[in-house]
Structure formats: structure tokens, C-alpha cells
Amino acid sequence: MADKKSSGYSADQIQVLEGLEPVRKRPGMYIGGTGEEGLHHLVWEIVDNGIDEALAGFASEVAVTLLADGGVKVTDNGRGIPTGKHAKTGKSGVEVALTILHAGGKFGGGGYKVSGGLHGVGVSVVNALSEKLTVTVYQDGKIWQQNYERGVPLAPLKAIGTTDRTGTEVVFYPDVSIFETTKFNYDTILDRLRHQAYLTKGIRTSIVEEASGERYSFYFEGGIQSYVKHLNLGREVIDDDIFYVDKEVNGVQVEVSLQYTDAFSETVKSFANNVLNPEGGTHLTGFRAALTRVINDYARKNGLLKDKEENLSGDDTREGLTAIILVKLTDPQFEGQTKNKLGNPEVRGYVEQVMGEYFNYYLEEHPAVGRKIVNKALLAARARKAARAARDNILRKGALDGAGLASKLADCSNKDPKNTEIYLVEGDSAGGSAKTGRDSKTQAILPLRGKVLNVERARLDKMLANNELLNLIKALGVGIEESFNIAGLRYERIIIMTDADVDGSHIATLLMTFFFRFMKPVIDGGHLFLAKPPLFELVKQGRKNSVFIYDEDELDKQLDAEIERRKKEGIKLDDGVERYKQAGYVEQKRYKGLGEMDASQLFDTTMNPEKRVLVQVRVEDAEKADAIFNKLMGSEVELRKNFIQSRAKFAKDLDI
């Protein structure tokens, strides 16, 4: 680690761009919202400052403590925020960093060569949105401290003791008048710290929750190699060896690690200065170009690809690939405030150069692995050709371009997608009730017979041979794979409506797997929902007075409220009868299938926009979702068994 005293990080290197006033008025502009995601963004801002110190070579530990009184403490052992006087403002470097937006050492002042928190809003925004905050800096043998309330310093920075350590400690309490919740999620922070430890070789990250006593720390000597191994847990890898390269080109550090599995999808994550770029960018483009070229060259050189055969496509070479691309550079250019995509054009060439040279060496030195990779790509190419032939055949029949709709689809009369929805209904019986009871102007019905194909274990050619999935693809109008276009979506809402039993849950999971693997933009656009049919009907004299209940907690509340009301009215209750009778009902029905309801009941309880309950399907953590779908729908039975056993105590209403 570099000498902290010789780093040249001083108060004068903090550049001031603008004031802090707008933050409390419009917090969403700075942290994305005031819900749980925005709340945790406060932690990320402070943690990322510690990670930036590690990237610069001045820190080896970042620790988070969830305090029992609701506060959060974040500590690092870096250089500490500069405590000297800032020339332009006359204030300490600490006060400048905590009270002025866009004040930081990351705007060309020389404090950081590589940084992830490039917008510099970090600790000042946390300060502005906290009821109280205390910053403690360990620097030059002294302990410095300053206290704030809602971004306002209570007194100047002062020395309160001596020390032989260095670093920064921030303790903050989110403002309850701003945030919808101030309860932090241990697992959410745990995941973030795990990822940062993977991406920063040699750093130790840790978390402690005082209230529960839970604690965990991470340290990965292997860095992104360990990350690839983690992502492939539960998958069948084609070889245990993991490719890894770490090379600097013209001041840009390029790290790549990859391993192939027997999966049909790819998992590739690209990062710049430890910031995830979900839409990729120039580093991902360079990686893909090199990967495809090297595999094709290797295949031809070793006679695995004949002269007359066409080259393997990029999609072919990436089937089953798990890879991490990490670049570290002084001046990253991101497209948009969210840093979704890296734009530096020179980075493409650097990554392509490093990946091309060292992956070629790897295949030459590991011929058995090289042969397995090429053979997997050749299988993917054959499947792709079969799928293309199947798709072309369907297109000739006018089935995937909107000309020919699914045979079982009962479409709606309104053709404006913004005002329409489609129900994917389990079984012909429930489908018939749904067709009869629906609002035919805005609601389309597509019955699905039996359980659809598990796409986690099937390539596209098998999917297109499956009638239920083919009908679904036809009905939605977005195409599939190469022809996929979200602009063609024919309905604003896609609603999965299945029975409230084990089979119904399985069918819903199969359909969600399909959308996650092949139509994720449908989920990302907020178009996918689960219908929530009622579990219980409480019947009074005359069915018109029935009350429909959607879960057991709601049932208990309803019965308790009715029993309490009747007691207050002086009605004598018979303790020897069921609770629903004590509550004044004549029958309590438990629904397991949609077919148990007639058309009008199905509409009133599950399809009527004014009364129904819909659950929107969202992907908050794509990595976790990928792992769960792999566990639930993949080929590893033991993983699925462990998943079920670990959650058995939470199960309700099992069909035994």
C-alpha cells in the first residue's frame, strides 16, 4: 500500500462547484427517491468513498455498522478527509466536503487517480438528508470531529484526541421527515459489500447489525475470479479452471475473468472503476469482439471448424459464458447520470488487445478447455440454425409478425396497446370463465394448457416447437430473440392468472422464467403482473353479501373485526362453533382453482380493475434473480432441494 503521508491529498485539492441547498428540496434528483432504494443510497455514497480510497491504494478496510438506535456507522482506514483549511472558502476540508454539493477530490484536483464516485455528491448529500451526522477523521496523529444537524454544522471542526491510525468514520441518522422508511436492510448492504470485495482485490469489507448481533466480512484474494466462481455456484461448469488476466495499457487497468457453464444463457457483467454498467459500453464491445475472434481463430487452427463452414457468431461463442470485465481509468465518460454505459472510445481497443492476446494464450495452454468451448459454441450454432429455420417457417405463415394471432386467443376490441391487457390463464376451463366474464373491449384472454416448457433447460428451437409458448409469442407481438422488439407489444399489462395451489405457482414460475430469460424488457418496462385470486369466501345469507379474502392474515383480521363488532352489539357468541360462524357467516369456502368460480365471480374478484389485486413483477437485483431461477428451474436437484428445505417453515396451504 502507498505511503499515506506522501499522497499529496490536501484541502486545496477539493474543488467547489455549487451549494447544497437543492438537496433537501428535491432529494430524488440526488439519490433516486425517498423509499428504501434511496435510503440505502446514503450508505453507498459513504461506502464508495472508502472504496475510492482503496482503489487509490490508501485503504484496506471498509466497515458498516447498523446501530441499534437506527443510525449507520461507516468506517475506512484510508487517508481521512482533509482537515486543513480550504483556501477559497476559509473552512476546513471536512466542512467543505460535507456542506457543499459537488465538492470533492475527484474533479481534477489531484486527490484521486481512479474513482467510482465521480459526481462527488457523496457525503454532502448524506449530510443534507440526515437528522444528525457526526464525522470523525483520524489524520496526522490527531482525532478530528464535527457534528451536524440536517446539513448545518453545530461547531467548527476540532481536534478531540490523539491517534496512530488514519481514516474516516461517518455516523448518520436519516431524516424521518424525508424518507418513507428509515429501516436499513442487512442483506441489501451485505450484498453490496460482497460485490465491492470481489471488485477490489485485497480489500476487507464487513457489516455488523447491533440489534441482532449478525456480522459478516468479505475478503477475496482472487478478486473477480472469486466473483465468477460465486456466479457459477450450482451450475455445471465445462471445466473447473477460470481464465483471468490483469494488465495495464496506457494507464488503464484491464481485468477480465471468465468461465463457461452448460447453461443456454450468458451472464456477463461490465464495470468501470467498480461501478456496474448494466448497458455495457466500450469495454464490453472490446471484450466481445476479442472473444469471438479468438474462438473462431482457435477453432479453424485446430480443425474444429472446417474451411467451408461459416464463422461462429458472437451469440454462439457466448452461450453459457459467465464473465466479469473490470476497467479502472482516470477519466471515465459515462452516458447519462446513472453511469449505465461507458463511453470512452480508447477503452474498446485496450480491452480487445488484452483479451485477444491473453485469451489466445489461455486456449493454447489449455487445449482440453478450448475444445470444450468450441464444441459448445458449435452446438449453439446448430441450434441457432434450427431455431432460425423454425422461425422462418412460422414467419412464412404470418404468425410472428402480427398477421396471424394465436389460435386460442380471445382478443379485445380496443387496438390501442395503452388501454389493453392480456390474461394468461391456466387451463381451458378457467379460460372459458375468463372469456365470458371479461370486459371484451380492453381484456384479452389466452388459455394455456398444462405446464409450459421450462426454458431454463431448453434452447430457442425447442421453444418454437412448443405450442403454448408459440401461442404466447404470437399473442404478444414482440417477436423473440433476434426479431424481438418491445415496441411491438400489443398490451400494456400482461397478467399471469393461475390457481392458488402448488401447480398454479409452478406454472406462474415457468412463465416468469420465460419472461426473465427471453423478454426481460417486458419486465423492465413494468408490463408483467400476477393476478391474485381470492383464497377464501365468507358467505352470509344470500351470496350477494359474500366477502372475498385474499390471504390468511386478511381472513384473521376480517373475522376478528366482525366478532368484536358483534360482541359490542351484545350478540351472544357460541364458543363451540367455528370462528366464521361466530363472526356471523354461514359458510367459509377455500378456493384452490379459478374454475371453482363462475364467470361473474371471477371478474369481480380477480379481473375487475376497480376491485382486483395485482402484483407487479419487478427485477430489483438481476444477479439474485438469475441465481434463484437457476436453483428453481435448473438441472441441479440438490440445489432445489436445499432451497425448498430452507424455506419450508414459511410455507402455507400445502396440498398434501
Secondary structure, 3 states (H helix, E strand, C coil): CCCHHHCCCCHHHCECCCCCCHHHHCCHHHHCCCCHHHHHHHHHHHHHHHHHHHHCCCCCEEEEEECCCCCEEEEECCCCCCCCECCCCCCEHHHHHHHCCCCECCCCCCCCCCCCCCCCCHHHHHHHCEEEEEEEEEECCEEEEEEEECCEECCCCEEEEECCCCEEEEEEEECCCCCCCCCCCHHHHHHHHHHHHHHCCCCEEEEEECCCCCEEEEECCCCHHHHHHHHCCCCCECCCCCEEEEEEECCEEEEEEEEEECCCCCEEEEEECCEECCCCEHHHHHHHHHHHHHHHHHHHHCCCCCCCCCCCCHHHHHCCEEEEEEEECCCCCECCCCCCCECCHHHHHHHHHHHHHHHHHHHHHCHHHHHHHHHHHHHHHHHHHHHHHHHHHHHHCCCCCCCCCCCCCECCCCCCHHHCEEEEEECHHHHHHHHHHCCCCCEEEEEECCCCCCHHHCCHHHHCCCHHHHHHHHHHCCCCHHHCCHHHCCCCEEEEECCCCHHHHHHHHHHHHHHHHHCHHHHHCCCEEEECCCCEEEECCCHHHCEEECCHHHHHHHHHHHHHHHHHCCCCCCCCCCHHHHCCCCEEEECCCHHHCCHHHHHHHHHCCCCCCEEECCCCCHHHHHHHHHHHHCCCHHHHHHHHHHCHHHCCCCCC
